Amino acid sequence: MYLPVSPSRRPHIFLAVLLGIAFILFLHNIHQPRPSFFPNPFHSPTVGSSDVSHSTGLEVEDYRVRDRVVRMRGYCEREDGFEKEYGRTNLRLTRAYEGSHHRFRRLLHKVLRGEPLIISVIGGSITKGHHIEKDEIWFHRFREWFDDYVGEDVQITEVNGAAPATGSDYYSFCFPLHIPENSDLVLVELAVNDEGILEHVENMENLLRGLLDMPHKPAVMLVEAMAFSGGGMGGGGGRMHLPVAQYYDVPVLNQRHPLANHFARYPQLVRPYFTEDWWGNPDTRHVNARGHRDLGMLVASFVKDVACQMLSEEDFSVPAPEVDEEISLLSAITNIYAIDEGQTVEDAQAQDEHLVRQQTSWPDQTKSWRKGATAEQPIGELMPGLWTTPVEYGMMPRMRILNGWNPDPNFIVPPFHPICLSTRAREPRFNLTPSANDGWDYWIHPEHLDKPYLVGRVPGATVTFELETNVGLVKMYSLKSKTFGLGTIECWVDEERDRSAKVIGWWDNGDINIGRFDTIRDDLRPGRHTVTCEVLEETSDPGGGHDFRMISLMSV
């Protein structure tokens, strides 16, 4: 039966109904299970909802992680602005090698945990910002995007360690002078400055070994800017860098690939994309602000795609800060494969069950397996999977790329920790300071204030340095040019002038003016030594020039 309600009572009933609904929603929300983004892959330490009840304040961090995940997933769900601007095919063309993404995923884990980051770059005059403003440099444009992508609550420090007229030979020894050792991301732009010669395979390998082994085990990417100089249509040093990067699982992004042939068909596009030289002609070695922006956005597109793929995975998790748990786990797994003479059948079965649980989420071809038992060997040998396991990604190879095969797992190339004294040092401890000097001067080109040198100008001028070596190798980095009137010096170690090396500043290499390596000695005993150099009367310069511009002295 329907009972009419008087008009005077209706507002009170309506208000009571609203309050009742609100109370029910409140009870529903406080009893809802809180979402956790912290599953426990590989049984490594994680920060999750189970930890929240044991630590006051951590719950706030948990929700901050959740909010960052939601924010980044929302970015992924929107229209892909990079794809709209460049096209997915062009983006794929720029990705010369993507690699496992492992170290970039670790970088993004740090972002999601809200850890402060240091992102660094090393490169030549392009990355230094030749003929463009500082805020137009591709690395800065990438950092601006990254700031917006990760949100205001993640502190990001940007370090531009570029130096003009330098290549991978210089940076392989001197990168600690230019970027912090606790960098979390290092972008490397050296393909235009390096020539397509074999020695840059070794130089890039030394550089990557040094960068990948820094304390924070940073994500590293090689970036090649668009250019039409120093190597022809196929590019310069990038041809030497690519196989090294692939061997070390370092992504390579190449701006040239979707553009070079296109520009060859439409040469009128050169001016809108490159800076101009002093005579108003296109400088095809240095892209302009438009080219810089594109290069920065290509890096951003890669990072965004890695993040979106990671966030879309069903078993996605944000692990706790790494304490080398992957290396520890790999070491434990490796030890399992050592033959144990005293192992029983029951031990083997327990071991197999443990590995099955541990490797549940691994691809089939990466899982451990056991050979069949025989009369002589009642317990079949435990074997690792044939393909790389998830815990090995991002790790340093134990052999160099040009080494021959060595089946001894105890043979491991030692870490590469070079010493570099340079005119470009940012800290006094790295300064190229002579212990004795007669006729050499510290000089900066008036039109290029970022190119300091130690210069000897007259025959007979001598300079001496003291340095330490562990392996016994000493090299010099100096300017090479066809047009600057550069001369020749002779350098020797300690008092052994009979074993001296000549370093020639002049070269017949077109209009390329850039620093290059020369070896002074490679057979020294470990310890402290003196290196002395003298400007010679003889010179290869057709004009009889004697100037010599020294940049760095390095040892390992």
TORROMI-932064 format. One line per 2 residues: number of its first residue (from 0); their letters; for each residue x, y, z of C-alpha. Coordinates in pm, 1 decimal. Last residue first. Example, Ala and Ser with C-alpha at 12.3 -4.5 7.8 and 13.67 -1.06 7.14 Angstrom:
BEGIN
1	sa	1367.0,-106.0,714.0 ~ 1230.0,-450.0,780.0 .
REM end
This chain:
BEGIN
555	vs	9549.2,346.2,-1698.6 ~ 9690.5,676.1,-1814.4 .
553	ml	9584.1,1010.3,-1953.9 ~ 9732.9,1339.4,-2066.7 .
551	si	9487.3,1591.6,-2200.8 ~ 9433.8,1888.3,-2432.9 .
549	mr	9770.6,1976.5,-2590.6 ~ 9781.5,2231.0,-2870.9 .
547	fd	10110.6,2239.4,-3061.5 ~ 10219.9,2544.8,-3256.0 .
545	hg	10520.6,2481.6,-3483.6 ~ 10402.1,2594.2,-3827.5 .
543	gg	10626.5,2553.4,-4130.7 ~ 10359.1,2636.3,-4388.1 .
541	pd	10347.2,2280.4,-4522.9 ~ 10285.0,2154.8,-4164.5 .
539	st	10471.1,1830.4,-4107.5 ~ 10714.5,1992.9,-3865.5 .
537	ee	11077.5,1953.7,-3761.2 ~ 11210.6,2203.9,-3511.1 .
535	lv	11059.4,2003.1,-3230.1 ~ 10840.3,2113.1,-2938.7 .
533	ec	10942.8,1914.9,-2630.3 ~ 10741.0,1679.9,-2408.8 .
531	tv	10826.6,1528.7,-2068.2 ~ 10627.9,1258.3,-1888.2 .
529	th	10720.3,1174.5,-1527.4 ~ 10624.8,847.4,-1361.4 .
527	rg	10444.1,712.6,-1055.9 ~ 10368.3,343.8,-1019.9 .
525	pr	10297.6,35.1,-1226.1 ~ 10577.4,-56.4,-1469.1 .
523	ld	10548.1,99.8,-1811.8 ~ 10482.3,-94.0,-2130.0 .
521	dr	10226.1,108.6,-2324.3 ~ 10414.2,434.8,-2377.8 .
519	it	10333.1,769.6,-2546.3 ~ 10024.5,658.6,-2737.8 .
517	df	9852.9,925.7,-2947.3 ~ 9483.8,1012.3,-2924.9 .
515	rg	9289.1,1269.3,-3127.7 ~ 9134.0,1613.7,-3087.5 .
513	in	8946.4,1779.9,-3372.4 ~ 8982.3,2013.3,-3665.5 .
511	id	8817.0,1847.9,-3966.8 ~ 8851.9,2059.3,-4281.8 .
509	gn	9009.2,1788.2,-4493.6 ~ 9213.3,1524.3,-4315.2 .
507	dw	9573.8,1591.7,-4408.0 ~ 9716.1,1604.9,-4056.6 .
505	wg	9922.0,1852.3,-3857.4 ~ 9962.5,1800.7,-3481.7 .
503	iv	10220.4,1521.2,-3493.7 ~ 10312.4,1336.9,-3172.2 .
501	ka	10656.1,1174.7,-3169.4 ~ 10727.4,898.9,-2920.5 .
499	sr	11037.3,857.4,-2702.5 ~ 11218.7,534.6,-2618.6 .
497	dr	11568.9,685.8,-2639.6 ~ 11434.6,964.7,-2420.1 .
495	ee	11420.1,723.5,-2127.3 ~ 11473.0,971.4,-1840.9 .
493	dv	11120.2,943.3,-1695.5 ~ 10880.8,893.0,-1987.4 .
491	wc	10935.8,1050.8,-2329.1 ~ 10753.7,1293.4,-2555.8 .
489	ei	10855.9,1452.7,-2888.8 ~ 10645.9,1732.8,-3035.3 .
487	tg	10532.0,1819.1,-3386.8 ~ 10375.7,2129.6,-3541.9 .
485	lg	10033.0,2277.4,-3603.9 ~ 9974.1,2551.5,-3860.6 .
483	ft	9599.4,2572.9,-3800.2 ~ 9489.2,2455.4,-4146.9 .
481	ks	9530.6,2078.7,-4160.3 ~ 9428.1,2016.8,-3800.7 .
479	kl	9476.2,1776.3,-3510.3 ~ 9434.9,1888.7,-3149.5 .
477	sy	9586.9,1684.2,-2869.2 ~ 9503.7,1385.0,-2648.5 .
475	mk	9806.3,1208.3,-2503.7 ~ 9831.2,845.6,-2392.9 .
473	vl	10006.9,652.4,-2116.9 ~ 9960.5,276.6,-2065.0 .
471	gv	10136.5,80.9,-1787.5 ~ 9843.3,-106.6,-1631.7 .
469	nt	9856.6,75.4,-1298.9 ~ 9974.9,422.9,-1395.0 .
467	el	10028.4,741.2,-1193.4 ~ 10116.4,1085.2,-1324.2 .
465	ef	10377.3,1361.0,-1308.5 ~ 10399.9,1618.5,-1586.1 .
463	tv	10682.5,1792.3,-1771.9 ~ 10684.3,2074.7,-2031.9 .
461	ta	10949.5,2176.1,-2283.9 ~ 10986.5,2457.4,-2540.8 .
459	gp	11279.9,2377.4,-2772.6 ~ 11105.0,2474.8,-3093.0 .
457	vr	10855.2,2758.1,-3038.1 ~ 10479.4,2763.7,-2981.1 .
455	gv	10386.7,2516.2,-2706.6 ~ 10019.0,2539.9,-2612.1 .
453	ly	9819.1,2400.6,-2319.6 ~ 9466.8,2421.8,-2455.1 .
451	pk	9120.1,2554.0,-2371.7 ~ 8825.6,2506.0,-2612.2 .
449	dl	8506.0,2624.7,-2440.3 ~ 8593.6,2989.9,-2500.5 .
447	he	8573.7,2943.7,-2876.9 ~ 8618.4,3283.4,-3046.3 .
445	ph	8910.0,3397.0,-2829.1 ~ 9073.0,3049.1,-2842.6 .
443	iw	9185.5,2970.1,-2489.8 ~ 9552.6,2940.4,-2395.1 .
441	yd	9758.7,2795.0,-2108.4 ~ 10118.5,2858.3,-2207.2 .
439	wg	10431.0,2647.1,-2277.0 ~ 10783.2,2796.5,-2291.4 .
437	dn	10966.2,2619.7,-2007.3 ~ 10741.3,2429.3,-1769.1 .
435	as	10798.3,2187.8,-1482.2 ~ 10546.1,1995.8,-1267.5 .
433	pt	10284.9,2081.6,-1527.7 ~ 9915.6,2108.0,-1431.6 .
431	ln	9659.4,1932.1,-1651.8 ~ 9378.7,1979.4,-1400.6 .
429	fr	9190.1,1672.5,-1274.9 ~ 9234.7,1739.3,-900.6 .
427	pe	9133.6,2102.1,-961.6 ~ 8776.8,2003.4,-1062.4 .
425	ra	8599.1,2106.1,-1382.1 ~ 8874.7,1969.9,-1606.3 .
423	rt	8891.4,2096.0,-1963.6 ~ 9269.1,2148.7,-1969.0 .
421	sl	9291.2,1778.9,-1881.9 ~ 9449.6,1521.2,-1653.8 .
419	ci	9282.4,1182.1,-1695.5 ~ 9318.6,861.2,-1494.9 .
417	ph	9136.3,551.4,-1620.3 ~ 8921.7,299.2,-1429.1 .
415	fp	8837.0,13.4,-1666.9 ~ 8731.7,-284.6,-1457.2 .
413	pv	8928.7,-608.5,-1506.8 ~ 8842.8,-841.5,-1797.8 .
411	if	8718.7,-1167.0,-1648.3 ~ 8872.4,-1512.0,-1697.4 .
409	np	8717.1,-1718.9,-1419.2 ~ 8453.4,-1847.9,-1660.7 .
407	dp	8730.3,-2027.7,-1858.2 ~ 8587.2,-2094.3,-2205.3 .
405	nw	8789.1,-1813.4,-2368.9 ~ 8675.9,-1709.1,-2716.8 .
403	gn	8900.2,-1447.9,-2879.3 ~ 8886.2,-1093.0,-2752.2 .
401	li	8754.4,-822.1,-2987.5 ~ 8435.0,-756.5,-2790.8 .
399	rm	8602.7,-771.6,-2450.9 ~ 8531.6,-1064.6,-2219.4 .
397	rp	8335.1,-1087.7,-1890.7 ~ 8037.5,-903.3,-2035.8 .
395	mm	7894.3,-642.8,-1792.8 ~ 7536.9,-698.5,-1678.8 .
393	gy	7231.0,-522.2,-1817.4 ~ 7028.5,-838.6,-1857.4 .
391	ev	7159.1,-1135.1,-1659.9 ~ 6870.5,-1172.4,-1413.2 .
389	pt	6613.6,-1230.9,-1688.9 ~ 6806.3,-1533.1,-1821.1 .
387	tw	6996.3,-1534.5,-2149.8 ~ 6915.4,-1836.6,-2365.8 .
385	lg	7039.8,-2196.1,-2341.2 ~ 6901.3,-2248.8,-1993.0 .
383	pm	7153.3,-2349.4,-1728.6 ~ 7243.0,-2719.5,-1688.6 .
381	le	7220.5,-2956.7,-1392.6 ~ 7419.0,-3272.5,-1460.8 .
379	gi	7216.7,-3592.6,-1430.0 ~ 7229.4,-3771.7,-1096.8 .
377	pq	7306.9,-4142.2,-1138.4 ~ 7633.5,-4056.8,-1320.4 .
375	ea	7815.6,-4374.7,-1424.9 ~ 7494.1,-4565.4,-1476.6 .
373	ta	7342.2,-4268.0,-1652.8 ~ 7099.0,-3993.6,-1550.9 .
371	gk	6946.0,-3762.1,-1811.6 ~ 7066.8,-3406.5,-1825.2 .
369	rw	6896.0,-3154.0,-1605.4 ~ 6728.4,-2830.1,-1705.3 .
367	sk	6741.1,-2466.8,-1595.8 ~ 6500.4,-2217.2,-1750.7 .
365	tq	6600.3,-1965.3,-2015.9 ~ 6443.5,-2144.5,-2314.5 .
363	dp	6107.9,-2161.7,-2137.1 ~ 6081.1,-1788.8,-2069.7 .
361	ws	6108.2,-1707.4,-1697.0 ~ 5798.9,-1653.2,-1481.3 .
359	tq	5833.4,-1980.8,-1289.1 ~ 6210.4,-1951.7,-1250.5 .
357	qr	6236.6,-1945.9,-872.4 ~ 5964.5,-2200.2,-816.2 .
355	vl	6115.8,-2438.6,-1071.5 ~ 6461.2,-2371.7,-929.3 .
353	he	6352.6,-2474.9,-579.8 ~ 6188.0,-2791.8,-708.8 .
351	dq	6504.5,-2881.4,-898.1 ~ 6719.5,-2833.5,-588.3 .
349	aq	6489.0,-3043.9,-378.3 ~ 6508.2,-3320.7,-641.5 .
347	ad	6886.0,-3292.8,-657.9 ~ 6919.5,-3315.9,-279.9 .
345	ev	6693.5,-3623.9,-275.8 ~ 6908.7,-3787.3,-544.4 .
343	tq	7214.0,-3719.9,-328.8 ~ 7486.5,-3456.5,-378.5 .
341	ge	7832.3,-3542.4,-244.9 ~ 8020.3,-3479.1,-569.7 .
339	di	7867.2,-3135.3,-614.7 ~ 7914.5,-3017.5,-974.9 .
337	ay	7889.2,-2639.6,-1001.5 ~ 7557.5,-2544.1,-1160.3 .
335	in	7413.4,-2420.8,-832.0 ~ 7699.8,-2173.2,-800.1 .
333	ti	7569.7,-1990.4,-1104.8 ~ 7225.1,-1954.1,-943.5 .
331	as	7373.6,-1800.5,-630.0 ~ 7590.3,-1563.4,-834.3 .
329	ll	7290.4,-1465.0,-1045.3 ~ 7088.7,-1395.9,-731.1 .
327	si	7365.6,-1182.2,-583.8 ~ 7402.7,-992.9,-911.2 .
325	ee	7029.5,-932.7,-924.6 ~ 7017.1,-830.4,-558.8 .
323	dv	7284.8,-567.8,-618.3 ~ 7123.6,-363.2,-343.9 .
321	ep	6850.0,-237.4,-570.0 ~ 6591.2,1.2,-427.4 .
319	ap	6263.1,-186.6,-378.0 ~ 6097.5,-340.5,-679.3 .
317	vs	5814.7,-169.0,-868.7 ~ 5606.1,-446.1,-1021.9 .
315	fd	5438.8,-535.8,-1349.0 ~ 5318.9,-897.1,-1363.0 .
313	ee	5042.4,-823.0,-1611.8 ~ 5263.8,-604.2,-1829.2 .
311	sl	5119.8,-270.4,-1942.1 ~ 5344.7,-55.4,-1723.0 .
309	mq	5660.6,-202.4,-1877.6 ~ 5542.1,-147.1,-2234.6 .
307	ca	5439.8,207.3,-2149.0 ~ 5770.9,286.1,-1981.2 .
305	vd	5982.9,151.0,-2266.9 ~ 5767.0,343.3,-2515.5 .
303	kv	5805.7,667.3,-2318.0 ~ 6183.2,628.2,-2296.6 .
301	fs	6205.6,571.0,-2672.6 ~ 5977.9,864.1,-2752.0 .
299	av	6183.4,1091.3,-2526.6 ~ 6502.6,999.0,-2713.1 .
297	lm	6330.1,1085.2,-3041.0 ~ 6200.7,1404.3,-2880.2 .
295	gl	6552.3,1523.2,-2801.8 ~ 6665.0,1457.9,-3158.1 .
293	dr	6365.7,1642.1,-3300.7 ~ 6430.4,1944.3,-3079.2 .
291	hg	6794.4,1952.5,-3182.9 ~ 6706.7,1937.6,-3551.7 .
289	ra	6470.3,2231.6,-3514.5 ~ 6726.9,2425.1,-3307.8 .
287	nv	6986.2,2380.3,-3583.1 ~ 7177.0,2067.2,-3682.2 .
285	hr	7556.2,2089.8,-3684.3 ~ 7784.8,1909.0,-3929.1 .
283	td	7595.6,2016.3,-4240.9 ~ 7680.9,2380.4,-4178.2 .
281	pn	7456.5,2535.3,-4444.3 ~ 7627.3,2834.5,-4609.5 .
279	gw	7596.1,3187.1,-4465.6 ~ 7966.5,3268.2,-4480.7 .
277	wd	8032.1,3220.4,-4108.8 ~ 7864.6,2879.1,-4117.5 .
275	et	7489.8,2828.0,-4105.9 ~ 7290.3,2593.4,-3880.3 .
273	fy	7111.0,2288.6,-4016.9 ~ 6748.5,2176.8,-4058.6 .
271	pr	6573.6,2448.1,-4260.1 ~ 6880.2,2484.1,-4484.2 .
269	vl	6909.4,2113.7,-4567.6 ~ 6545.4,2068.3,-4673.2 .
267	qp	6609.3,2211.3,-5021.3 ~ 6817.1,1900.5,-5090.1 .
265	yr	6496.4,1695.9,-5140.3 ~ 6589.7,1346.8,-5261.5 .
263	af	6915.6,1344.8,-5063.3 ~ 6721.1,1486.9,-4768.4 .
261	hn	6498.4,1178.1,-4770.5 ~ 6799.4,947.7,-4801.7 .
259	al	6953.8,1098.1,-4489.1 ~ 6635.5,1151.1,-4284.7 .
257	ph	6488.3,822.2,-4157.9 ~ 6829.9,677.5,-4065.1 .
255	rq	7014.9,993.0,-3961.1 ~ 6852.0,1046.8,-3622.8 .
253	nl	7015.9,729.9,-3490.7 ~ 6923.7,591.3,-3148.0 .
251	vp	7140.5,312.8,-3009.6 ~ 7043.8,110.1,-2700.4 .
249	vd	7326.2,-41.4,-2489.8 ~ 7324.2,-421.1,-2448.6 .
247	yy	7705.6,-438.8,-2424.9 ~ 7753.3,-645.1,-2741.3 .
245	qa	7492.9,-435.6,-2922.1 ~ 7668.1,-114.8,-2818.5 .
243	vp	8001.0,-244.2,-2949.3 ~ 7843.0,-351.9,-3279.0 .
241	lh	7691.9,-3.0,-3320.2 ~ 7990.9,212.3,-3227.0 .
239	mr	8210.0,149.6,-3531.6 ~ 7942.5,245.6,-3785.3 .
237	gg	7843.4,531.7,-3556.4 ~ 8192.9,668.9,-3603.7 .
235	gg	8103.7,836.4,-3929.5 ~ 7779.0,818.0,-4121.4 .
233	gm	7676.8,607.7,-4418.6 ~ 7620.7,913.2,-4636.0 .
231	gg	7984.0,1014.0,-4607.1 ~ 8203.1,992.6,-4302.1 .
229	gs	8306.8,1327.6,-4162.0 ~ 8019.6,1543.9,-4277.3 .
227	fa	7652.2,1505.3,-4364.7 ~ 7503.5,1519.1,-4014.3 .
225	ma	7195.0,1397.3,-3823.2 ~ 7271.6,1327.8,-3459.2 .
223	ev	7372.3,984.9,-3335.7 ~ 7269.3,891.8,-2979.9 .
221	lm	7427.2,609.8,-2780.8 ~ 7225.2,518.8,-2471.4 .
219	va	7329.0,434.3,-2116.1 ~ 7114.9,342.0,-1814.0 .
217	pk	7328.6,386.6,-1506.7 ~ 7491.4,124.1,-1282.9 .
215	hp	7459.8,365.9,-987.8 ~ 7826.9,324.4,-890.9 .
213	md	7973.5,355.9,-1243.8 ~ 8041.2,23.3,-1419.1 .
211	ll	7825.4,96.4,-1722.3 ~ 8012.8,421.6,-1785.8 .
209	gr	8366.9,278.4,-1771.3 ~ 8288.4,-29.9,-1975.2 .
207	ll	8104.4,191.1,-2224.1 ~ 8401.9,424.3,-2265.8 .
205	ne	8651.4,140.8,-2303.4 ~ 8428.0,-20.5,-2565.6 .
203	mn	8389.0,310.5,-2747.4 ~ 8765.7,351.6,-2767.9 .
201	ev	8823.1,-9.0,-2875.9 ~ 8571.6,16.8,-3160.9 .
199	he	8700.6,368.2,-3230.0 ~ 9034.4,219.9,-3333.7 .
197	li	8864.6,53.8,-3631.3 ~ 8793.7,372.7,-3824.8 .
195	ge	8462.7,536.4,-3918.8 ~ 8561.2,870.6,-3772.2 .
193	dn	8436.6,991.7,-3436.8 ~ 8298.0,1345.3,-3408.7 .
191	va	7961.9,1263.6,-3568.3 ~ 7910.2,941.7,-3369.5 .
189	le	7992.0,1105.0,-3036.0 ~ 7656.5,1171.8,-2867.6 .
187	vl	7644.6,963.1,-2547.9 ~ 7342.8,976.6,-2314.5 .
185	vl	7408.2,883.6,-1951.9 ~ 7124.9,805.5,-1709.2 .
183	ds	7154.6,748.3,-1332.8 ~ 7470.8,956.5,-1280.5 .
181	ne	7655.3,886.7,-954.6 ~ 8002.3,933.5,-1106.3 .
179	pi	7907.1,1287.4,-1198.5 ~ 7979.1,1394.1,-1558.7 .
177	hl	8264.3,1582.5,-1725.6 ~ 8590.4,1495.4,-1554.0 .
175	pf	8487.4,1131.4,-1500.0 ~ 8447.5,1101.8,-1882.8 .
173	cf	8821.0,1153.0,-1934.7 ~ 8964.2,815.9,-2036.8 .
171	sy	8702.4,684.9,-2279.4 ~ 8597.0,1046.8,-2325.9 .
169	yd	8906.4,1141.1,-2521.4 ~ 8902.1,837.7,-2753.8 .
167	sg	8523.8,861.3,-2784.6 ~ 8554.1,1198.2,-2954.0 .
165	ta	8632.2,1559.4,-2878.9 ~ 8624.3,1877.7,-3086.7 .
163	pa	8374.5,2054.6,-2861.8 ~ 8314.5,1938.9,-2501.5 .
161	ag	7987.7,1794.3,-2372.0 ~ 7933.0,1726.4,-2000.5 .
159	nv	7577.3,1860.5,-1983.6 ~ 7447.4,1771.0,-1637.3 .
157	et	7072.5,1780.7,-1564.8 ~ 6946.4,1717.1,-1211.1 .
155	iq	6600.4,1564.3,-1174.1 ~ 6397.3,1580.2,-851.9 .
153	vd	6077.5,1375.5,-871.5 ~ 5777.4,1550.6,-711.3 .
151	eg	5707.9,1769.2,-1015.0 ~ 5594.4,1492.1,-1244.3 .
149	vy	5761.7,1206.9,-1436.0 ~ 5649.6,1312.5,-1784.0 .
147	dd	5678.0,1688.3,-1742.4 ~ 6032.4,1664.7,-1612.6 .
145	fw	6118.8,1413.4,-1886.7 ~ 5994.1,1650.2,-2155.8 .
143	er	6209.6,1933.5,-2022.3 ~ 6504.5,1689.6,-1991.9 .
141	fr	6463.4,1590.9,-2357.0 ~ 6469.4,1955.7,-2461.9 .
139	hf	6781.4,2002.7,-2248.9 ~ 6952.1,1712.1,-2424.6 .
137	wi	6852.9,1845.6,-2765.7 ~ 7008.9,2187.4,-2702.6 .
135	ed	6753.5,2468.4,-2746.1 ~ 6774.5,2595.1,-2387.1 .
133	ke	7145.2,2656.4,-2434.7 ~ 7090.6,2872.8,-2743.5 .
131	ih	7210.8,2760.3,-3087.0 ~ 7528.3,2811.0,-3292.5 .
129	hg	7709.4,2503.7,-3149.2 ~ 7510.7,2376.5,-2850.1 .
127	kt	7757.4,2167.8,-2647.4 ~ 7564.0,1864.5,-2769.9 .
125	is	7652.4,1948.4,-3128.7 ~ 8006.4,2055.6,-3034.4 .
123	gg	8094.9,1714.3,-2897.5 ~ 7928.7,1468.0,-2666.0 .
121	iv	7867.4,1360.7,-2309.9 ~ 7525.8,1365.6,-2145.2 .
119	si	7400.5,1335.0,-1791.5 ~ 7079.5,1257.7,-1603.8 .
117	il	7103.3,1273.2,-1224.3 ~ 6794.5,1138.7,-1052.1 .
115	pe	6619.2,1194.4,-718.9 ~ 6418.6,888.3,-609.3 .
113	gr	6039.4,906.4,-636.1 ~ 5985.2,530.5,-626.3 .
111	lv	5826.8,556.2,-970.6 ~ 6128.0,744.2,-1104.4 .
109	kh	6367.8,488.7,-959.1 ~ 6166.8,212.1,-1125.8 .
107	ll	6195.2,413.6,-1448.3 ~ 6574.7,397.8,-1428.1 .
105	rr	6553.0,24.2,-1362.0 ~ 6339.8,-6.3,-1675.4 .
103	fr	6602.6,189.2,-1865.0 ~ 6866.3,-53.9,-1740.4 .
101	hh	6671.4,-353.7,-1866.3 ~ 6553.2,-216.9,-2201.4 .
99	sg	6679.4,-549.6,-2348.8 ~ 6843.0,-388.5,-2651.1 .
97	ey	6685.4,-121.2,-2868.8 ~ 6930.2,-105.6,-3158.0 .
95	ar	6925.5,123.3,-3462.9 ~ 6609.6,283.9,-3333.6 .
93	tl	6567.2,578.8,-3567.8 ~ 6387.2,368.9,-3828.2 .
91	rl	6130.2,260.4,-3571.8 ~ 6039.5,623.8,-3509.2 .
89	nt	6003.5,679.1,-3882.4 ~ 5766.4,382.5,-3905.6 .
87	rg	5561.2,501.3,-3606.7 ~ 5495.6,839.2,-3765.6 .
85	ye	5682.9,1160.7,-3684.2 ~ 5427.7,1399.1,-3535.0 .
83	ke	5135.4,1166.0,-3462.2 ~ 5368.3,892.0,-3342.2 .
81	fg	5540.2,1134.2,-3108.2 ~ 5208.1,1265.6,-2977.2 .
79	de	5084.8,917.2,-2889.1 ~ 4716.6,972.3,-2813.9 .
77	re	4650.8,925.5,-2444.1 ~ 4657.5,588.1,-2270.9 .
75	cy	5034.1,599.8,-2216.0 ~ 5014.0,931.7,-2033.2 .
73	gr	4741.0,785.9,-1811.7 ~ 4970.7,496.9,-1733.4 .
71	mr	5234.4,747.8,-1626.2 ~ 4996.8,926.4,-1388.8 .
69	vv	4851.9,604.6,-1246.2 ~ 5201.8,471.7,-1180.5 .
67	rd	5302.1,800.1,-1020.4 ~ 4993.6,795.4,-799.4 .
65	rv	5062.1,438.0,-689.5 ~ 5420.9,525.3,-602.7 .
63	ry	5295.0,819.4,-399.6 ~ 5048.5,588.8,-231.4 .
61	de	5323.3,355.8,-117.5 ~ 5533.0,651.6,-1.8 .
59	ve	5248.7,756.9,225.9 ~ 5225.7,400.5,359.7 .
57	lg	5593.6,413.5,439.0 ~ 5524.2,676.1,705.5 .
55	ts	5489.1,431.1,988.0 ~ 5658.1,100.5,918.0 .
53	hs	5532.3,-249.8,995.2 ~ 5181.4,-216.4,854.8 .
51	vd	5322.4,-88.7,523.7 ~ 5548.0,-386.8,465.2 .
49	ss	5267.0,-617.8,357.3 ~ 5146.6,-350.9,117.9 .
47	gv	5475.1,-370.7,-67.8 ~ 5842.0,-274.7,-70.6 .
45	tp	6034.3,-549.7,-240.4 ~ 6335.2,-770.1,-171.2 .
43	sh	6394.8,-1025.7,-450.7 ~ 6194.3,-1350.9,-464.9 .
41	fp	6249.1,-1370.2,-843.5 ~ 5949.1,-1137.8,-885.6 .
39	np	5779.7,-1013.8,-567.0 ~ 5465.1,-817.9,-644.9 .
37	ff	5480.7,-448.6,-548.7 ~ 5225.9,-234.9,-724.3 .
35	sp	4975.4,-277.8,-447.1 ~ 4612.2,-175.4,-463.4 .
33	rp	4447.4,-119.3,-125.7 ~ 4184.2,-381.0,-43.1 .
31	qh	3850.8,-196.8,0.8 ~ 3737.6,-189.9,364.7 .
29	in	3781.8,186.6,403.5 ~ 3607.7,246.1,72.7 .
27	hl	3298.3,34.1,138.7 ~ 3243.6,186.8,483.3 .
25	fl	3258.3,536.0,332.4 ~ 3024.2,436.7,50.5 .
23	if	2770.4,304.6,305.7 ~ 2795.5,625.8,507.0 .
21	ai	2739.5,840.2,196.8 ~ 2434.7,636.9,100.6 .
19	gl	2285.6,677.7,449.7 ~ 2354.5,1049.5,452.6 .
17	lv	2175.7,1087.2,121.0 ~ 1875.1,886.9,242.7 .
15	al	1852.8,1093.9,560.5 ~ 1858.3,1415.6,358.6 .
13	fi	1573.9,1291.1,140.2 ~ 1370.8,1191.0,445.6 .
11	hp	1420.4,1531.4,605.6 ~ 1332.8,1713.5,282.3 .
9	rr	1010.0,1502.7,243.7 ~ 865.8,1565.9,595.0 .
7	sp	694.8,1902.5,526.4 ~ 552.7,1779.7,195.1 .
5	sv	353.1,1507.1,371.8 ~ 431.2,1156.5,271.1 .
3	pl	166.4,948.5,97.3 ~ 139.6,584.8,198.2 .
1	ym	126.9,338.7,-92.5 ~ 0.0,0.0,0.0 .
REM end
